[in-house]
Amino acid sequence: MHTKTLQQLSALLHAKQVSATELTTHFLQRAKASELNAFLQVDEALSLEQARAADVRLASGNAGPLTGIPIAHKDIFVTQGWRSTAGSKMLANYTSPFDATVVDKFKHAGMVTLGKLNCDEFAMGSSNENSAFGAVKNPWDTLAVPGGSSGGSAAAIAARLAPAATATDTGGSIRQPAAFCGVTGIKPTYGRVSRFGMIAFASSLDQGGPIAQTAEDCAMLLNEMVGFDARDSTSLTAEQGNVREDFTRDLNVPLKGLRIGLPKEYFGEGLAADVEQAVRAALDEFVKLGATLVDISLPKTSLSIPVYYIIAPAEASSNLSRFDGVRYGHRASEYKNLEEMYRKSRAEGFGPEVQRRILVGTYVLCHGYYDAYYLQAQKIRRLIADDFQAALGSTCDVIMGPVAPTVAWDLGDKTNDPVANYLADIFTLSTSLAGLPGMSVPCGFGQGEKNSKRPVGLQIIGNYFAEAKLLNIAHQYQLATDWHTRAPAGI
């Protein structure tokens, strides 16, 4: 049951061959038995209550395609009933009085919440080792990181602990963990999915999206996630192009004539040979499907790391200033005055990576440094976006390349070298800075330590609002290959 896709599970539920309660119980048992540390909280009573409500809808004939299917939420989305911690000691005991818009949309679709998934603290990280509740293990090799910050989401899908999961992508945090865990994930155009109820990291970059087994699964989930939300000031309106649409409509369109751009900056020094081999093999498959390959250049790619690590920390320092020990969140137990309460509460509540980014962000926003760092970074961000626009449309229809320079590294390998962690995002950051949609599709394996198999992801980048096209391309590739069906041993 746990190996089936969303389309297959939906068919079983509507044919009354399995109930939502039975399906939920099955996945709850798998989640509770797992030793990957992917789930932070499971509440059987709450999940089964939703499952029984889904069974009533299914019996009445008033059910949609996702009704009764379990889903797990990255613990960056607030939820009623389940704690919402953002992977931080600062919010270790926080329970939200409302659901995030994304959670609410899936609840109205009849999906059943399995629980909350582990993530890097406040979504800051590339390995899921920054969680205050311990690192998530990669189900393909438990010595390896699952990627971050949505490592819990990707690991849960890869280990078949849940058939669907929500995630967020600020600088690559859907695509990179999806690549490291051998599953499919898509980051939509910035502003297409509501950020209301998503605990903020960097407001001009954060974007929610789904992780699942297949492109078709992601299309079904994205159907519910997209849409304008008046409660989110960064949500794109229908007039700006953010309309509800059926992302499954074009899945079966042939790829003949598709122009695929290959940035030379994505295939140069630093790209591991095993990753390049897997990506090149995937590109050969697209040629067989009728596509043509075009060499392009994205010359500002190398600038994406310094630009991102100025803008994102600056926004984080502002967003996280609300966690001061006064209104909610962690408060130090002993202090002599208000200032000491602030300092102790934040020092105790935030982990080292979050503190590091707050310090950097506060520095670049200081008087005398704002113009030299933050303002300059915003100008270069526009140039990075212009690079993509110069290529997309006139030269190519989509851009492809690796998601990360290497396969997943071992747990602990880069813990003491934050810059090495930052460099792992070189191929995903520019897409986020430009606000473009991008996705990761399993395309093979590389070699980890002791010759273990570790997944490789192919990145597909499109122009604004091109999610349906990306999903079509990924689906056609998955019809021709079987990488997305591979599962870790023992699944």
ChimeraX attribute file (.defattr): number of C-alpha atoms within 10 A of each C-alpha:
attribute: neighborCount
match mode: 1-to-1
recipient: residues
	/A:1	13
	/A:2	16
	/A:3	19
	/A:4	13
	/A:5	18
	/A:6	23
	/A:7	14
	/A:8	12
	/A:9	25
	/A:10	20
	/A:11	15
	/A:12	15
	/A:13	22
	/A:14	20
	/A:15	11
	/A:16	13
	/A:17	9
	/A:18	17
	/A:19	22
	/A:20	30
	/A:21	21
	/A:22	15
	/A:23	20
	/A:24	25
	/A:25	18
	/A:26	16
	/A:27	20
	/A:28	21
	/A:29	12
	/A:30	16
	/A:31	23
	/A:32	15
	/A:33	10
	/A:34	14
	/A:35	12
	/A:36	18
	/A:37	21
	/A:38	31
	/A:39	26
	/A:40	20
	/A:41	18
	/A:42	19
	/A:43	15
	/A:44	16
	/A:45	9
	/A:46	15
	/A:47	21
	/A:48	21
	/A:49	13
	/A:50	21
	/A:51	28
	/A:52	18
	/A:53	17
	/A:54	26
	/A:55	23
	/A:56	15
	/A:57	16
	/A:58	21
	/A:59	13
	/A:60	9
	/A:61	10
	/A:62	10
	/A:63	18
	/A:64	15
	/A:65	18
	/A:66	25
	/A:67	26
	/A:68	34
	/A:69	28
	/A:70	31
	/A:71	27
	/A:72	26
	/A:73	26
	/A:74	31
	/A:75	34
	/A:76	31
	/A:77	28
	/A:78	28
	/A:79	25
	/A:80	14
	/A:81	14
	/A:82	22
	/A:83	21
	/A:84	27
	/A:85	31
	/A:86	30
	/A:87	28
	/A:88	27
	/A:89	20
	/A:90	26
	/A:91	19
	/A:92	17
	/A:93	15
	/A:94	17
	/A:95	15
	/A:96	17
	/A:97	9
	/A:98	13
	/A:99	19
	/A:100	19
	/A:101	22
	/A:102	25
	/A:103	24
	/A:104	18
	/A:105	16
	/A:106	20
	/A:107	19
	/A:108	13
	/A:109	19
	/A:110	25
	/A:111	27
	/A:112	29
	/A:113	30
	/A:114	31
	/A:115	27
	/A:116	30
	/A:117	32
	/A:118	34
	/A:119	40
	/A:120	32
	/A:121	29
	/A:122	27
	/A:123	33
	/A:124	28
	/A:125	27
	/A:126	27
	/A:127	34
	/A:128	30
	/A:129	26
	/A:130	26
	/A:131	26
	/A:132	21
	/A:133	18
	/A:134	16
	/A:135	23
	/A:136	34
	/A:137	26
	/A:138	32
	/A:139	30
	/A:140	23
	/A:141	20
	/A:142	14
	/A:143	17
	/A:144	25
	/A:145	29
	/A:146	38
	/A:147	35
	/A:148	34
	/A:149	35
	/A:150	38
	/A:151	36
	/A:152	35
	/A:153	38
	/A:154	42
	/A:155	34
	/A:156	31
	/A:157	28
	/A:158	31
	/A:159	26
	/A:160	23
	/A:161	29
	/A:162	29
	/A:163	25
	/A:164	28
	/A:165	31
	/A:166	28
	/A:167	31
	/A:168	31
	/A:169	28
	/A:170	29
	/A:171	33
	/A:172	33
	/A:173	35
	/A:174	33
	/A:175	35
	/A:176	37
	/A:177	35
	/A:178	36
	/A:179	32
	/A:180	34
	/A:181	34
	/A:182	34
	/A:183	32
	/A:184	30
	/A:185	36
	/A:186	31
	/A:187	32
	/A:188	30
	/A:189	26
	/A:190	26
	/A:191	25
	/A:192	30
	/A:193	27
	/A:194	27
	/A:195	25
	/A:196	20
	/A:197	20
	/A:198	25
	/A:199	21
	/A:200	23
	/A:201	25
	/A:202	23
	/A:203	18
	/A:204	17
	/A:205	22
	/A:206	26
	/A:207	29
	/A:208	29
	/A:209	27
	/A:210	26
	/A:211	34
	/A:212	30
	/A:213	30
	/A:214	22
	/A:215	29
	/A:216	23
	/A:217	23
	/A:218	23
	/A:219	25
	/A:220	18
	/A:221	26
	/A:222	27
	/A:223	14
	/A:224	20
	/A:225	24
	/A:226	25
	/A:227	23
	/A:228	23
	/A:229	18
	/A:230	12
	/A:231	12
	/A:232	15
	/A:233	12
	/A:234	18
	/A:235	21
	/A:236	22
	/A:237	15
	/A:238	12
	/A:239	8
	/A:240	11
	/A:241	13
	/A:242	18
	/A:243	15
	/A:244	15
	/A:245	13
	/A:246	13
	/A:247	23
	/A:248	21
	/A:249	13
	/A:250	15
	/A:251	19
	/A:252	13
	/A:253	12
	/A:254	14
	/A:255	18
	/A:256	13
	/A:257	12
	/A:258	18
	/A:259	21
	/A:260	25
	/A:261	23
	/A:262	20
	/A:263	19
	/A:264	13
	/A:265	18
	/A:266	22
	/A:267	18
	/A:268	11
	/A:269	8
	/A:270	12
	/A:271	15
	/A:272	15
	/A:273	13
	/A:274	17
	/A:275	26
	/A:276	21
	/A:277	16
	/A:278	20
	/A:279	25
	/A:280	17
	/A:281	13
	/A:282	22
	/A:283	22
	/A:284	13
	/A:285	15
	/A:286	23
	/A:287	18
	/A:288	13
	/A:289	18
	/A:290	13
	/A:291	18
	/A:292	18
	/A:293	17
	/A:294	14
	/A:295	13
	/A:296	19
	/A:297	16
	/A:298	20
	/A:299	14
	/A:300	17
	/A:301	19
	/A:302	17
	/A:303	17
	/A:304	25
	/A:305	20
	/A:306	13
	/A:307	22
	/A:308	23
	/A:309	18
	/A:310	24
	/A:311	26
	/A:312	25
	/A:313	26
	/A:314	25
	/A:315	21
	/A:316	23
	/A:317	23
	/A:318	17
	/A:319	16
	/A:320	18
	/A:321	10
	/A:322	12
	/A:323	19
	/A:324	22
	/A:325	19
	/A:326	13
	/A:327	9
	/A:328	13
	/A:329	20
	/A:330	23
	/A:331	21
	/A:332	17
	/A:333	8
	/A:334	10
	/A:335	14
	/A:336	7
	/A:337	8
	/A:338	12
	/A:339	11
	/A:340	13
	/A:341	19
	/A:342	17
	/A:343	16
	/A:344	19
	/A:345	23
	/A:346	23
	/A:347	14
	/A:348	14
	/A:349	24
	/A:350	22
	/A:351	19
	/A:352	13
	/A:353	18
	/A:354	24
	/A:355	16
	/A:356	14
	/A:357	20
	/A:358	22
	/A:359	15
	/A:360	19
	/A:361	22
	/A:362	18
	/A:363	19
	/A:364	20
	/A:365	22
	/A:366	13
	/A:367	9
	/A:368	10
	/A:369	13
	/A:370	16
	/A:371	13
	/A:372	12
	/A:373	18
	/A:374	21
	/A:375	16
	/A:376	14
	/A:377	21
	/A:378	16
	/A:379	11
	/A:380	16
	/A:381	21
	/A:382	12
	/A:383	16
	/A:384	23
	/A:385	19
	/A:386	15
	/A:387	17
	/A:388	24
	/A:389	16
	/A:390	14
	/A:391	20
	/A:392	21
	/A:393	13
	/A:394	8
	/A:395	15
	/A:396	20
	/A:397	20
	/A:398	23
	/A:399	24
	/A:400	22
	/A:401	27
	/A:402	26
	/A:403	31
	/A:404	28
	/A:405	24
	/A:406	23
	/A:407	27
	/A:408	29
	/A:409	18
	/A:410	18
	/A:411	19
	/A:412	14
	/A:413	12
	/A:414	15
	/A:415	14
	/A:416	9
	/A:417	10
	/A:418	13
	/A:419	11
	/A:420	12
	/A:421	16
	/A:422	18
	/A:423	17
	/A:424	23
	/A:425	23
	/A:426	22
	/A:427	23
	/A:428	27
	/A:429	27
	/A:430	27
	/A:431	25
	/A:432	27
	/A:433	24
	/A:434	23
	/A:435	22
	/A:436	21
	/A:437	23
	/A:438	31
	/A:439	31
	/A:440	33
	/A:441	31
	/A:442	32
	/A:443	28
	/A:444	25
	/A:445	22
	/A:446	20
	/A:447	16
	/A:448	18
	/A:449	13
	/A:450	6
	/A:451	8
	/A:452	14
	/A:453	16
	/A:454	25
	/A:455	27
	/A:456	35
	/A:457	34
	/A:458	29
	/A:459	26
	/A:460	24
	/A:461	28
	/A:462	25
	/A:463	23
	/A:464	18
	/A:465	17
	/A:466	18
	/A:467	23
	/A:468	20
	/A:469	21
	/A:470	28
	/A:471	29
	/A:472	23
	/A:473	23
	/A:474	24
	/A:475	23
	/A:476	19
	/A:477	23
	/A:478	19
	/A:479	10
	/A:480	12
	/A:481	15
	/A:482	12
	/A:483	19
	/A:484	21
	/A:485	16
	/A:486	16
	/A:487	19
	/A:488	16
	/A:489	9
	/A:490	6
	/A:491	12
